[in-house]
Structures are given as C-alpha cells and as structure tokens.
Amino acid sequence: MRNHVKEIAQAIKKWLVKNKDLLSPKYKEIADLTSKELDWMASRKIGNLGGNILKSIQIRKLRGILKQKGIILIVDGDVKNIVKLFKPIDNFKSFEELTLFMKNNNKVGLFHAGTKQMILTKNCTEIVAFLEMCHLKHFEEVGEIAYKGFSTIKKEMYVWKQILSNRSKWTEAELKDSLKYINKERKKAGITEPIKIK
C-alpha cells in the first residue's frame, strides 16, 4: 500500500513538472485595467481629521432612523424638498442663515431638541453624525424638559463619554480634536482641570 501511494505521488509530480505551463496563471495575458474601469472602486472620502465622510447611503439610513424618532435630518446640499422642512432655530429664520453661521463658526453639526431637527454640514464625517446622535440619545434618555435644563457642559460631557467608549472607531486626530473641544467647554464652565486621554 505504501509503495502504491509513493508511485502515485511520483506520477503526479512528473505530470506537474511536464505540464507546468498549463497550470501557470493567465494573468500575464490580461492587459492592465484603466483608471476609468477602476473608477467604481473609488476610495472612501476622508475628512480633514482622517475620518470617513458619510456616504449617501449612510445619510439615507440615518434619515430613516431619525424619521422614526420624529427628528428631521437636513444636510447642507440636500434637495429643496428636504430643506423646506427646516423650522427656525433661535435667531435663524432660514436654513441658509443657519448653515452660513455654522460655516463661519466652524460648526459641523447640531441637534436641536426644541424643533427636533438634526443639521449636518456638507461632507460631514461619521464622528460628527455620531456626536449629534449622542445628543439625541441623551435627550431621549432624560426627556425634553430635563434635557433643556441641562448646562452645555453636562450635555457635552455625556457626548464625550460616548466618544471615549467608542474610541476604536475614530482616528487619533479625531480623538485629539474631541478632547480639545471638551476641555475648551470645561474651561468655559469654570472647570480648570483638563481631561487627558490615557
């Protein structure tokens, strides 16, 4: 039996050596794909801190989730039918006024509990949408009256804790930027001891 197995193995080896051309890959005969043919595989768009910019499919999914919760999502660059759903927020009577203010003041997103709206800037990253979803989650957990009564720092600390507990999702630059922001808010609130990431 052992000799028979050896004979078969040697016969296979001989055949492989003799017919190696039949087994070699044919990829050498295929011309390189053009960049036009590879376009559909375009790499993911990245934000200024290295995070992923939301894809349109993610925005649609987020819009559906928010709609079920009674929240309107408006993204800068949305079609007119969606933009016309905007409800005035504080001194901002139109969506255009608000987005201009956001651009001029480096604001990239907001959740407004009073009007139940979430606003995101064009080319928003996943972390920005996450932050605003954390504000919404906090709002849902405590209720509208309690949420409106909370200080800015209390709301932002809730969000910071969510960012930190999901830190593996964010780039180092996004984490540092978030840390810088929360420490700035803490300082505004009179808290002098900065948070440090270990």
C-alpha positions as CSV (number, residue, x, y, z in Angstrom):
1,M,0.0,0.0,0.0
2,R,2.8,2.4,0.9
3,N,4.6,1.7,-2.4
4,H,1.4,2.3,-4.3
5,V,1.0,5.8,-2.6
6,K,4.6,6.6,-3.4
7,E,4.1,5.6,-7.1
8,I,1.0,7.8,-7.3
9,A,2.9,10.8,-5.7
10,Q,5.8,10.4,-8.1
11,A,3.4,10.2,-11.1
12,I,1.6,13.4,-10.0
13,K,5.0,15.1,-9.5
14,K,6.2,14.1,-13.0
15,W,2.9,15.3,-14.6
16,L,3.1,18.6,-12.7
17,V,6.7,19.2,-13.9
18,K,5.8,18.2,-17.5
19,N,2.6,20.3,-17.6
20,K,3.5,23.4,-15.5
21,D,2.6,25.7,-18.4
22,L,-1.0,24.5,-18.2
23,L,-1.1,25.4,-14.5
24,S,0.6,28.8,-14.6
25,P,-1.7,31.8,-14.2
26,K,-3.0,33.5,-17.3
27,Y,-3.0,37.0,-15.7
28,K,0.1,37.9,-17.6
29,E,-2.0,37.8,-20.8
30,I,-4.6,40.2,-19.4
31,A,-4.0,43.9,-20.0
32,D,-4.0,46.3,-17.0
33,L,-7.3,47.8,-16.2
34,T,-7.6,51.5,-17.0
35,S,-8.4,54.1,-14.3
36,K,-11.8,54.5,-15.9
37,E,-12.5,50.8,-15.4
38,L,-11.5,51.1,-11.8
39,D,-13.5,54.3,-11.0
40,W,-16.3,52.4,-9.5
41,M,-13.9,51.3,-6.8
42,A,-13.1,54.9,-5.8
43,S,-11.5,55.0,-2.3
44,R,-13.5,56.3,0.6
45,K,-13.6,60.1,1.0
46,I,-11.7,61.2,4.1
47,G,-12.4,64.3,6.2
48,N,-9.8,66.8,7.4
49,L,-9.1,64.7,10.6
50,G,-8.8,61.5,8.7
51,G,-12.3,60.2,9.5
52,N,-14.7,58.8,6.9
53,I,-17.1,61.2,5.2
54,L,-20.6,59.9,5.3
55,K,-21.7,58.1,2.2
56,S,-25.1,59.0,0.7
57,I,-26.4,55.5,1.7
58,Q,-25.4,56.3,5.3
59,I,-27.2,59.6,5.2
60,R,-30.4,57.9,3.8
61,K,-30.2,55.2,6.6
62,L,-29.6,57.9,9.3
63,R,-32.5,59.9,7.9
64,G,-34.8,56.8,8.1
65,I,-33.7,56.2,11.8
66,L,-34.3,59.8,12.7
67,K,-37.7,59.9,10.9
68,Q,-38.9,57.0,13.1
69,K,-37.9,59.1,16.2
70,G,-39.7,62.2,14.9
71,I,-36.5,64.0,14.1
72,I,-35.9,65.8,10.8
73,L,-32.4,65.4,9.3
74,I,-31.3,68.2,7.0
75,V,-27.8,68.1,5.4
76,D,-26.3,71.1,3.7
77,G,-26.7,70.3,0.0
78,D,-30.0,68.4,0.4
79,V,-32.7,68.8,-2.2
80,K,-35.2,71.7,-1.8
81,N,-38.0,69.3,-0.7
82,I,-35.9,68.4,2.4
83,V,-34.5,71.9,3.1
84,K,-38.0,73.4,3.1
85,L,-38.8,71.2,6.2
86,F,-36.4,73.4,8.2
87,K,-38.0,75.0,11.2
88,P,-36.5,78.3,12.5
89,I,-33.9,77.8,15.3
90,D,-33.4,80.6,17.8
91,N,-32.4,83.7,15.6
92,F,-32.0,81.7,12.4
93,K,-35.1,82.0,10.3
94,S,-33.8,80.1,7.3
95,F,-31.7,77.0,6.7
96,E,-29.3,79.2,4.6
97,E,-28.8,81.6,7.6
98,L,-28.0,78.8,9.9
99,T,-25.6,77.0,7.6
100,L,-23.8,80.3,6.9
101,F,-23.4,80.8,10.6
102,M,-22.2,77.2,11.0
103,K,-19.6,77.6,8.2
104,N,-18.3,80.9,9.6
105,N,-18.0,79.5,13.1
106,N,-16.6,76.0,12.3
107,K,-19.7,74.2,13.5
108,V,-20.2,70.9,11.7
109,G,-23.4,69.6,13.1
110,L,-26.2,70.3,15.6
111,F,-29.1,68.6,17.3
112,H,-31.9,71.0,18.3
113,A,-34.2,69.4,20.9
114,G,-36.8,72.2,20.7
115,T,-37.5,71.8,17.0
116,K,-36.5,68.1,16.8
117,Q,-34.0,68.7,14.0
118,M,-30.5,67.5,13.2
119,I,-28.4,69.6,10.9
120,L,-25.2,68.3,9.3
121,T,-22.8,70.2,7.1
122,K,-21.8,69.0,3.6
123,N,-19.1,66.3,3.7
124,C,-19.8,65.6,7.3
125,T,-17.8,62.8,8.9
126,E,-19.0,59.8,10.8
127,I,-17.9,61.2,14.1
128,V,-19.9,64.3,13.6
129,A,-23.1,62.3,12.9
130,F,-22.2,60.1,15.9
131,L,-21.8,63.2,18.2
132,E,-25.2,64.5,17.2
133,M,-26.8,61.1,17.6
134,C,-25.3,61.0,21.2
135,H,-27.1,64.3,21.9
136,L,-30.3,62.8,20.6
137,K,-29.8,59.7,22.8
138,H,-29.2,61.8,25.8
139,F,-32.4,63.8,25.0
140,E,-34.3,60.5,24.7
141,E,-32.9,59.1,28.0
142,V,-33.8,62.1,30.2
143,G,-36.7,63.7,28.3
144,E,-37.3,67.1,26.8
145,I,-37.8,69.1,30.0
146,A,-34.7,67.8,31.8
147,Y,-32.5,68.0,28.6
148,K,-33.4,71.6,28.0
149,G,-32.5,72.4,31.7
150,F,-29.0,70.8,31.4
151,S,-26.0,73.0,31.0
152,T,-23.9,72.8,27.9
153,I,-21.1,71.1,29.7
154,K,-23.4,68.4,31.1
155,K,-24.6,67.7,27.6
156,E,-21.1,67.7,26.1
157,M,-19.7,65.5,28.9
158,Y,-22.3,62.9,28.1
159,V,-21.2,63.0,24.4
160,W,-17.5,62.9,25.4
161,K,-18.1,59.7,27.4
162,Q,-19.8,58.1,24.4
163,I,-16.8,59.1,22.1
164,L,-14.4,57.7,24.6
165,S,-16.2,54.4,25.0
166,N,-16.2,54.1,21.2
167,R,-12.6,55.3,20.7
168,S,-11.6,52.5,18.4
169,K,-13.9,53.9,15.7
170,W,-12.1,57.3,15.5
171,T,-8.8,58.4,14.2
172,E,-6.2,59.7,16.6
173,A,-6.7,63.2,15.2
174,E,-10.5,63.0,15.7
175,L,-10.0,61.9,19.3
176,K,-7.5,64.8,19.9
177,D,-9.9,67.3,18.4
178,S,-12.8,66.0,20.5
179,L,-10.5,66.2,23.6
180,K,-9.6,69.8,22.8
181,Y,-13.2,70.7,22.3
182,I,-14.4,69.1,25.6
183,N,-11.6,70.8,27.5
184,K,-12.5,74.1,25.9
185,E,-16.1,73.6,27.1
186,R,-15.0,72.6,30.5
187,K,-12.9,75.8,30.8
188,K,-15.9,77.9,29.7
189,A,-17.8,76.2,32.5
190,G,-15.1,77.1,35.1
191,I,-13.6,73.6,35.3
192,T,-9.8,74.2,35.2
193,E,-8.7,70.6,35.4
194,P,-8.4,69.3,31.7
195,I,-9.3,65.8,30.8
196,K,-6.4,63.6,29.5
197,I,-6.6,60.5,27.3
198,K,-4.5,57.6,28.6
